[in-house]
Amino acid sequence: MANLTYYTQGTCSTQIDIVTNGDIIENVAFYGGCNGNLQGISILVKGMKIDDAIKKLEGIRCGFKSTSCPDQLAKALKQLR
């Protein structure tokens, strides 16, 4: 099991807590941001392989921002590889 607290940059959410077991995502919790959407993302990535989640989420933008909460999650997950 690995735990990571990641402080986001450039998004409404300010922090992401991630729990993994090997290369599988066990739990993701966002703090701040769009609560319903972020709960949805957290549930969708649960049980997913880290690399698969990174491939799906990396590069997603929010409006005119150069990043998004899903993109920040991908950046955090890269630290767990």
N, CA, C and O atoms as CSV, one atom per row, in Angstrom:
chain,resi,resn,atom,element,x,y,z
A,1,MET,N,N,0.848,-1.186,0.000
A,1,MET,CA,C,0.000,0.000,0.000
A,1,MET,C,C,0.886,1.240,0.000
A,1,MET,O,O,1.901,1.313,0.692
A,2,ALA,N,N,0.464,2.199,-0.796
A,2,ALA,CA,C,1.157,3.484,-0.834
A,2,ALA,C,C,0.118,4.586,-0.689
A,2,ALA,O,O,-0.978,4.504,-1.244
A,3,ASN,N,N,0.479,5.613,0.063
A,3,ASN,CA,C,-0.376,6.789,0.246
A,3,ASN,C,C,0.368,7.999,-0.281
A,3,ASN,O,O,1.578,8.125,-0.096
A,4,LEU,N,N,-0.360,8.889,-0.939
A,4,LEU,CA,C,0.233,10.119,-1.438
A,4,LEU,C,C,-0.741,11.256,-1.205
A,4,LEU,O,O,-1.930,11.135,-1.500
A,5,THR,N,N,-0.238,12.362,-0.675
A,5,THR,CA,C,-0.981,13.611,-0.614
A,5,THR,C,C,-0.334,14.535,-1.625
A,5,THR,O,O,0.856,14.839,-1.535
A,6,TYR,N,N,-1.127,14.980,-2.592
A,6,TYR,CA,C,-0.633,15.822,-3.684
A,6,TYR,C,C,-1.350,17.163,-3.624
A,6,TYR,O,O,-2.579,17.213,-3.560
A,7,TYR,N,N,-0.583,18.250,-3.646
A,7,TYR,CA,C,-1.156,19.595,-3.618
A,7,TYR,C,C,-1.224,20.106,-5.055
A,7,TYR,O,O,-0.200,20.280,-5.716
A,8,THR,N,N,-2.435,20.342,-5.522
A,8,THR,CA,C,-2.662,20.699,-6.914
A,8,THR,C,C,-2.203,22.113,-7.222
A,8,THR,O,O,-2.016,22.941,-6.330
A,9,GLN,N,N,-2.026,22.365,-8.519
A,9,GLN,CA,C,-1.639,23.690,-8.994
A,9,GLN,C,C,-2.548,24.073,-10.153
A,9,GLN,O,O,-2.710,23.302,-11.100
A,10,GLY,N,N,-3.139,25.255,-10.082
A,10,GLY,CA,C,-3.922,25.780,-11.189
A,10,GLY,C,C,-5.344,25.256,-11.285
A,10,GLY,O,O,-5.978,25.393,-12.331
A,11,THR,N,N,-5.863,24.650,-10.204
A,11,THR,CA,C,-7.226,24.124,-10.217
A,11,THR,C,C,-7.992,24.608,-8.995
A,11,THR,O,O,-7.412,25.136,-8.046
A,12,CYS,N,N,-9.297,24.417,-9.038
A,12,CYS,CA,C,-10.148,24.783,-7.902
A,12,CYS,C,C,-9.911,23.844,-6.717
A,12,CYS,O,O,-9.952,24.273,-5.564
A,13,SER,N,N,-9.664,22.567,-7.002
A,13,SER,CA,C,-9.317,21.658,-5.912
A,13,SER,C,C,-7.908,22.013,-5.436
A,13,SER,O,O,-7.083,22.486,-6.217
A,14,THR,N,N,-7.646,21.783,-4.168
A,14,THR,CA,C,-6.350,22.164,-3.609
A,14,THR,C,C,-5.482,20.974,-3.229
A,14,THR,O,O,-4.270,21.113,-3.070
A,15,GLN,N,N,-6.097,19.807,-3.084
A,15,GLN,CA,C,-5.360,18.640,-2.601
A,15,GLN,C,C,-6.032,17.371,-3.102
A,15,GLN,O,O,-7.253,17.303,-3.241
A,16,ILE,N,N,-5.194,16.357,-3.372
A,16,ILE,CA,C,-5.691,15.029,-3.733
A,16,ILE,C,C,-4.978,14.017,-2.847
A,16,ILE,O,O,-3.749,13.996,-2.786
A,17,ASP,N,N,-5.748,13.182,-2.162
A,17,ASP,CA,C,-5.187,12.073,-1.390
A,17,ASP,C,C,-5.426,10.790,-2.175
A,17,ASP,O,O,-6.546,10.521,-2.611
A,18,ILE,N,N,-4.372,10.000,-2.353
A,18,ILE,CA,C,-4.445,8.789,-3.157
A,18,ILE,C,C,-3.918,7.615,-2.351
A,18,ILE,O,O,-2.891,7.722,-1.679
A,19,VAL,N,N,-4.627,6.494,-2.421
A,19,VAL,CA,C,-4.177,5.240,-1.815
A,19,VAL,C,C,-4.095,4.218,-2.942
A,19,VAL,O,O,-5.051,4.041,-3.698
A,20,THR,N,N,-2.950,3.547,-3.052
A,20,THR,CA,C,-2.773,2.508,-4.061
A,20,THR,C,C,-2.309,1.222,-3.395
A,20,THR,O,O,-1.775,1.226,-2.286
A,21,ASN,N,N,-2.530,0.132,-4.101
A,21,ASN,CA,C,-2.040,-1.175,-3.678
A,21,ASN,C,C,-1.325,-1.752,-4.891
A,21,ASN,O,O,-1.970,-2.212,-5.833
A,22,GLY,N,N,-0.012,-1.728,-4.872
A,22,GLY,CA,C,0.748,-2.099,-6.057
A,22,GLY,C,C,0.471,-1.077,-7.140
A,22,GLY,O,O,0.648,0.121,-6.919
A,23,ASP,N,N,0.033,-1.535,-8.321
A,23,ASP,CA,C,-0.264,-0.602,-9.411
A,23,ASP,C,C,-1.760,-0.337,-9.570
A,23,ASP,O,O,-2.205,0.147,-10.611
A,24,ILE,N,N,-2.534,-0.659,-8.529
A,24,ILE,CA,C,-3.986,-0.468,-8.558
A,24,ILE,C,C,-4.390,0.682,-7.637
A,24,ILE,O,O,-3.934,0.769,-6.497
A,25,ILE,N,N,-5.247,1.560,-8.147
A,25,ILE,CA,C,-5.760,2.683,-7.350
A,25,ILE,C,C,-6.862,2.161,-6.433
A,25,ILE,O,O,-7.855,1.607,-6.903
A,26,GLU,N,N,-6.688,2.337,-5.145
A,26,GLU,CA,C,-7.669,1.884,-4.149
A,26,GLU,C,C,-8.651,2.988,-3.771
A,26,GLU,O,O,-9.837,2.722,-3.573
A,27,ASN,N,N,-8.162,4.231,-3.670
A,27,ASN,CA,C,-9.030,5.333,-3.245
A,27,ASN,C,C,-8.418,6.661,-3.681
A,27,ASN,O,O,-7.200,6.837,-3.679
A,28,VAL,N,N,-9.299,7.592,-4.057
A,28,VAL,CA,C,-8.888,8.959,-4.400
A,28,VAL,C,C,-9.874,9.911,-3.738
A,28,VAL,O,O,-11.086,9.722,-3.830
A,29,ALA,N,N,-9.350,10.933,-3.070
A,29,ALA,CA,C,-10.194,11.952,-2.446
A,29,ALA,C,C,-9.666,13.334,-2.828
A,29,ALA,O,O,-8.500,13.652,-2.591
A,30,PHE,N,N,-10.533,14.143,-3.417
A,30,PHE,CA,C,-10.198,15.524,-3.779
A,30,PHE,C,C,-10.713,16.447,-2.681
A,30,PHE,O,O,-11.717,16.151,-2.034
A,31,TYR,N,N,-10.025,17.565,-2.475
A,31,TYR,CA,C,-10.452,18.594,-1.525
A,31,TYR,C,C,-10.636,19.888,-2.294
A,31,TYR,O,O,-9.716,20.364,-2.960
A,32,GLY,N,N,-11.839,20.460,-2.197
A,32,GLY,CA,C,-12.181,21.639,-2.970
A,32,GLY,C,C,-12.638,21.219,-4.359
A,32,GLY,O,O,-12.715,20.028,-4.661
A,33,GLY,N,N,-12.936,22.182,-5.187
A,33,GLY,CA,C,-13.336,21.882,-6.556
A,33,GLY,C,C,-14.805,21.524,-6.672
A,33,GLY,O,O,-15.582,21.752,-5.745
A,34,CYS,N,N,-15.183,20.969,-7.799
A,34,CYS,CA,C,-16.577,20.600,-8.104
A,34,CYS,C,C,-16.878,19.243,-7.487
A,34,CYS,O,O,-16.539,18.211,-8.066
A,35,ASN,N,N,-17.495,19.235,-6.348
A,35,ASN,CA,C,-17.660,18.037,-5.533
A,35,ASN,C,C,-18.258,16.855,-6.298
A,35,ASN,O,O,-17.708,15.754,-6.251
A,36,GLY,N,N,-19.350,17.059,-6.986
A,36,GLY,CA,C,-19.996,15.953,-7.689
A,36,GLY,C,C,-19.113,15.359,-8.774
A,36,GLY,O,O,-18.975,14.140,-8.870
A,37,ASN,N,N,-18.516,16.217,-9.588
A,37,ASN,CA,C,-17.644,15.728,-10.663
A,37,ASN,C,C,-16.430,14.992,-10.105
A,37,ASN,O,O,-16.021,13.962,-10.641
A,38,LEU,N,N,-15.864,15.515,-9.045
A,38,LEU,CA,C,-14.662,14.902,-8.494
A,38,LEU,C,C,-14.974,13.587,-7.771
A,38,LEU,O,O,-14.143,12.679,-7.747
A,39,GLN,N,N,-16.161,13.485,-7.187
A,39,GLN,CA,C,-16.577,12.194,-6.635
A,39,GLN,C,C,-16.707,11.171,-7.757
A,39,GLN,O,O,-16.326,10.011,-7.600
A,40,GLY,N,N,-17.247,11.611,-8.884
A,40,GLY,CA,C,-17.391,10.730,-10.036
A,40,GLY,C,C,-16.048,10.236,-10.546
A,40,GLY,O,O,-15.884,9.044,-10.806
A,41,ILE,N,N,-15.087,11.140,-10.693
A,41,ILE,CA,C,-13.750,10.748,-11.141
A,41,ILE,C,C,-13.136,9.764,-10.157
A,41,ILE,O,O,-12.535,8.768,-10.560
A,42,SER,N,N,-13.289,10.045,-8.865
A,42,SER,CA,C,-12.723,9.166,-7.829
A,42,SER,C,C,-13.279,7.751,-7.934
A,42,SER,O,O,-12.534,6.779,-7.811
A,43,ILE,N,N,-14.575,7.634,-8.158
A,43,ILE,CA,C,-15.204,6.318,-8.272
A,43,ILE,C,C,-14.772,5.622,-9.565
A,43,ILE,O,O,-14.539,4.413,-9.570
A,44,LEU,N,N,-14.665,6.375,-10.651
A,44,LEU,CA,C,-14.292,5.779,-11.932
A,44,LEU,C,C,-12.871,5.217,-11.940
A,44,LEU,O,O,-12.617,4.201,-12.587
A,45,VAL,N,N,-11.944,5.859,-11.234
A,45,VAL,CA,C,-10.554,5.376,-11.257
A,45,VAL,C,C,-10.292,4.297,-10.201
A,45,VAL,O,O,-9.258,3.631,-10.246
A,46,LYS,N,N,-11.204,4.120,-9.268
A,46,LYS,CA,C,-11.027,3.092,-8.237
A,46,LYS,C,C,-10.944,1.715,-8.900
A,46,LYS,O,O,-11.815,1.348,-9.689
A,47,GLY,N,N,-9.903,0.965,-8.581
A,47,GLY,CA,C,-9.689,-0.353,-9.158
A,47,GLY,C,C,-8.923,-0.329,-10.477
A,47,GLY,O,O,-8.587,-1.381,-11.020
A,48,MET,N,N,-8.648,0.860,-10.989
A,48,MET,CA,C,-7.947,1.009,-12.269
A,48,MET,C,C,-6.427,0.942,-12.041
A,48,MET,O,O,-5.931,1.323,-10.981
A,49,LYS,N,N,-5.706,0.456,-13.046
A,49,LYS,CA,C,-4.245,0.492,-12.993
A,49,LYS,C,C,-3.783,1.939,-13.116
A,49,LYS,O,O,-4.378,2.736,-13.842
A,50,ILE,N,N,-2.721,2.265,-12.400
A,50,ILE,CA,C,-2.191,3.632,-12.393
A,50,ILE,C,C,-1.908,4.113,-13.811
A,50,ILE,O,O,-2.337,5.206,-14.182
A,51,ASP,N,N,-1.197,3.322,-14.609
A,51,ASP,CA,C,-0.839,3.750,-15.963
A,51,ASP,C,C,-2.065,3.963,-16.846
A,51,ASP,O,O,-2.071,4.866,-17.683
A,52,ASP,N,N,-3.098,3.147,-16.672
A,52,ASP,CA,C,-4.322,3.313,-17.457
A,52,ASP,C,C,-5.013,4.629,-17.112
A,52,ASP,O,O,-5.499,5.328,-18.002
A,53,ALA,N,N,-5.059,4.965,-15.835
A,53,ALA,CA,C,-5.680,6.225,-15.411
A,53,ALA,C,C,-4.887,7.417,-15.947
A,53,ALA,O,O,-5.473,8.399,-16.403
A,54,ILE,N,N,-3.576,7.333,-15.893
A,54,ILE,CA,C,-2.741,8.429,-16.410
A,54,ILE,C,C,-3.034,8.650,-17.892
A,54,ILE,O,O,-3.212,9.788,-18.325
A,55,LYS,N,N,-3.086,7.568,-18.672
A,55,LYS,CA,C,-3.346,7.682,-20.111
A,55,LYS,C,C,-4.683,8.346,-20.398
A,55,LYS,O,O,-4.799,9.119,-21.349
A,56,LYS,N,N,-5.694,8.055,-19.585
A,56,LYS,CA,C,-7.029,8.606,-19.820
A,56,LYS,C,C,-7.162,10.061,-19.360
A,56,LYS,O,O,-7.914,10.827,-19.963
A,57,LEU,N,N,-6.445,10.454,-18.305
A,57,LEU,CA,C,-6.659,11.756,-17.678
A,57,LEU,C,C,-5.646,12.828,-18.056
A,57,LEU,O,O,-5.952,14.019,-18.001
A,58,GLU,N,N,-4.460,12.420,-18.433
A,58,GLU,CA,C,-3.386,13.374,-18.707
A,58,GLU,C,C,-3.752,14.295,-19.867
A,58,GLU,O,O,-4.221,13.843,-20.912
A,59,GLY,N,N,-3.532,15.582,-19.668
A,59,GLY,CA,C,-3.728,16.564,-20.725
A,59,GLY,C,C,-5.115,17.170,-20.795
A,59,GLY,O,O,-5.345,18.073,-21.599
A,60,ILE,N,N,-6.056,16.696,-19.972
A,60,ILE,CA,C,-7.392,17.287,-19.963
A,60,ILE,C,C,-7.290,18.716,-19.427
A,60,ILE,O,O,-6.623,18.974,-18.425
A,61,ARG,N,N,-7.959,19.628,-20.108
A,61,ARG,CA,C,-7.930,21.036,-19.706
A,61,ARG,C,C,-9.296,21.459,-19.195
A,61,ARG,O,O,-10.319,20.897,-19.586
A,62,CYS,N,N,-9.304,22.451,-18.321
A,62,CYS,CA,C,-10.554,23.004,-17.792
A,62,CYS,C,C,-10.691,24.428,-18.322
A,62,CYS,O,O,-9.972,25.332,-17.897
A,63,GLY,N,N,-11.618,24.615,-19.251
A,63,GLY,CA,C,-11.798,25.943,-19.836
A,63,GLY,C,C,-10.521,26.437,-20.472
A,63,GLY,O,O,-9.920,25.740,-21.290
A,64,PHE,N,N,-10.101,27.631,-20.105
A,64,PHE,CA,C,-8.888,28.227,-20.663
A,64,PHE,C,C,-7.646,27.890,-19.853
A,64,PHE,O,O,-6.547,28.326,-20.196
A,65,LYS,N,N,-7.807,27.121,-18.785
A,65,LYS,CA,C,-6.665,26.739,-17.953
A,65,LYS,C,C,-5.816,25.699,-18.686
A,65,LYS,O,O,-6.322,24.965,-19.534
A,66,SER,N,N,-4.556,25.641,-18.361
A,66,SER,CA,C,-3.663,24.671,-19.006
A,66,SER,C,C,-3.721,23.302,-18.333
A,66,SER,O,O,-3.034,22.373,-18.758
A,67,THR,N,N,-4.527,23.171,-17.296
A,67,THR,CA,C,-4.646,21.922,-16.558
A,67,THR,C,C,-6.093,21.758,-16.091
A,67,THR,O,O,-6.954,22.579,-16.408
A,68,SER,N,N,-6.345,20.703,-15.344
A,68,SER,CA,C,-7.671,20.428,-14.781
A,68,SER,C,C,-7.475,19.505,-13.590
A,68,SER,O,O,-6.365,19.040,-13.335
A,69,CYS,N,N,-8.549,19.243,-12.865
A,69,CYS,CA,C,-8.448,18.292,-11.751
A,69,CYS,C,C,-8.058,16.893,-12.240
A,69,CYS,O,O,-7.213,16.255,-11.611
A,70,PRO,N,N,-8.643,16.390,-13.344
A,70,PRO,CA,C,-8.189,15.087,-13.835
A,70,PRO,C,C,-6.714,15.093,-14.249
A,70,PRO,O,O,-5.997,14.126,-13.990
A,71,ASP,N,N,-6.261,16.165,-14.886
A,71,ASP,CA,C,-4.854,16.275,-15.275
A,71,ASP,C,C,-3.954,16.302,-14.049
A,71,ASP,O,O,-2.884,15.694,-14.050
A,72,GLN,N,N,-4.379,17.002,-13.005
A,72,GLN,CA,C,-3.602,17.044,-11.770
A,72,GLN,C,C,-3.540,15.658,-11.118
A,72,GLN,O,O,-2.517,15.284,-10.544
A,73,LEU,N,N,-4.633,14.905,-11.207
A,73,LEU,CA,C,-4.621,13.531,-10.699
A,73,LEU,C,C,-3.603,12.704,-11.476
A,73,LEU,O,O,-2.874,11.913,-10.877
A,74,ALA,N,N,-3.536,12.866,-12.789
A,74,ALA,CA,C,-2.541,12.146,-13.593
A,74,ALA,C,C,-1.133,12.516,-13.152
A,74,ALA,O,O,-0.274,11.641,-13.045
A,75,LYS,N,N,-0.880,13.794,-12.892
A,75,LYS,CA,C,0.448,14.223,-12.437
A,75,LYS,C,C,0.782,13.586,-11.080
A,75,LYS,O,O,1.910,13.149,-10.852
A,76,ALA,N,N,-0.196,13.539,-10.199
A,76,ALA,CA,C,0.019,12.911,-8.890
A,76,ALA,C,C,0.318,11.426,-9.045
A,76,ALA,O,O,1.229,10.902,-8.404
A,77,LEU,N,N,-0.448,10.748,-9.893
A,77,LEU,CA,C,-0.254,9.310,-10.092
A,77,LEU,C,C,1.130,9.000,-10.671
A,77,LEU,O,O,1.703,7.950,-10.381
A,78,LYS,N,N,1.659,9.902,-11.480
A,78,LYS,CA,C,3.009,9.704,-12.041
A,78,LYS,C,C,4.052,9.593,-10.938
A,78,LYS,O,O,5.065,8.915,-11.107
A,79,GLN,N,N,3.813,10.248,-9.819
A,79,GLN,CA,C,4.750,10.181,-8.693
A,79,GLN,C,C,4.761,8.799,-8.041
A,79,GLN,O,O,5.698,8.460,-7.317
A,80,LEU,N,N,3.728,8.007,-8.296
A,80,LEU,CA,C,3.613,6.687,-7.678
A,80,LEU,C,C,4.159,5.568,-8.556
A,80,LEU,O,O,4.148,4.410,-8.139
A,81,ARG,N,N,4.623,5.872,-9.733
A,81,ARG,CA,C,5.149,4.855,-10.640
A,81,ARG,C,C,6.495,4.369,-10.212
A,81,ARG,O,O,7.079,3.508,-10.870
